Amino acid sequence: MKSNAANRKGAKLRISEIYASIQGEGVLTGTPSIFVRTSGCNLRCWFCDTRFASWEPEGEFLELEQVVEQTLALGHSHIVLTGGEPMIYSNLPTLCGEFREAGRHITIETAGTIFHEVACDLMSISPKLSSSAPVGSPGGWFATHNARRERLEVVRQLMTAHPYQLKFVVDTPADADEVLTYLDRLGDFEGQRVLLMPQGTEKVELDRQAAWLIPWCEQHDLRFCPRAHIHWFGNRRGT
């Protein structure tokens, strides 16, 4: 087997940003964290709030050791690998191995369409519902997105291999009801690891969504997931 040094030599990832902030979503909300945002995605959700890492991907191609150096220099013990879709990179396991050797807690944020064997302390899986498809988008993305967005077998693999959370973005009560259908098809899961998060990038919009979604989650014994960083910082990069 090659050493980590040999694996990372010449290997690159496209990185849109690396920054320190506070986790605003999921079971680790409130945790000081370093976010490593890869650029590029195999899906095109109409509501994507990081279009600079998906629809119009930007960023430098950095060697893995550059990513590791810049990330560890920020100091926090929790690292969040996000995107875009970080799992599109075949060298992601090597990067995670470097962070694990450095004693860091690793969260991977993924749509759950690609599987890699990776070192990970929390697999944050955000399956995309049927309403996420970009109607009328250029380049045939509506059909491509729908063909790729659901991979139940991959989600099951990720749930089996790692501590996990399932995080669904919902825009309407119909979306929330689709989550129940999805979970029935998925099979075994822990209800308190299933989080429903309102779609929106403005505080007033999130509050309006929360008014119906919180009681819905209580009714179905699932967790409501606020987008706390929007309330703390607004919808801006680097947060």
Phi, psi and omega in degrees: 000139179288148175289164176301322180298319179291322181294324186273348182296119178079353180282140183226154170230148174274121185244126178271328178192150172228124184205159176260136177202205178237132180299126183252002183223147170087192188290343179257020178308132180096355183274123173302130189213158171256129181255124175250106184260111174283158182248133182117141182208147178268000177236171179216074178294138182295331184264009184308129180259008174231057183298336178290352176242006181221283183297315178235072188297136179223166178129163181274151169273111183251144172291152185304321182292333174292317179298315180298313182298313182294323182288309183295333180295340181277344163094329185294154182277343180257128179241132179246117175265116188224190184202213011047208180228100183297335184286356175288347183265120182292340179267009177301320178302324178294317178299315179297323178298322177296316180293323178295317178299330179276003175079022182269150171278132187242124169249135173246126177258119188215156175278353177078035178249351183225138179247133167227150169278111186225156169282122186203133179265336175213118175265108181264103188258126181240082180297144183262128181279170184299330182286354181283346185294141184275092181299132176073016182283153178285161172077015177072022185289336179300310181291318181296314179301312182295326180290335186256339198291333184242120177223081184302322182294325178291316178300317179297318178300314181295320179294324180287324187278340190216156161303139190220163161224144175254119188238112183255131172272123181236142182247336184216164173303328177297323176298316180299319178295327177294329176300318179298317177297318178300313182296323176300319180285329182293318182104222186296134175199160175261122185302325181281000171257007178254119184239136175250127187240130181291140174285135178154155180233009177234144183303316182297323179291318179294321178295320179297317179294320182298331184301325177261331187284325180299309178295329177297315179297319177299318180299323186256009176057042174240169187262136171278138183238101177289153172268077190298327182296330176295319178293324182284314193239348191083177182271085180218154182293156178079016179232000000 
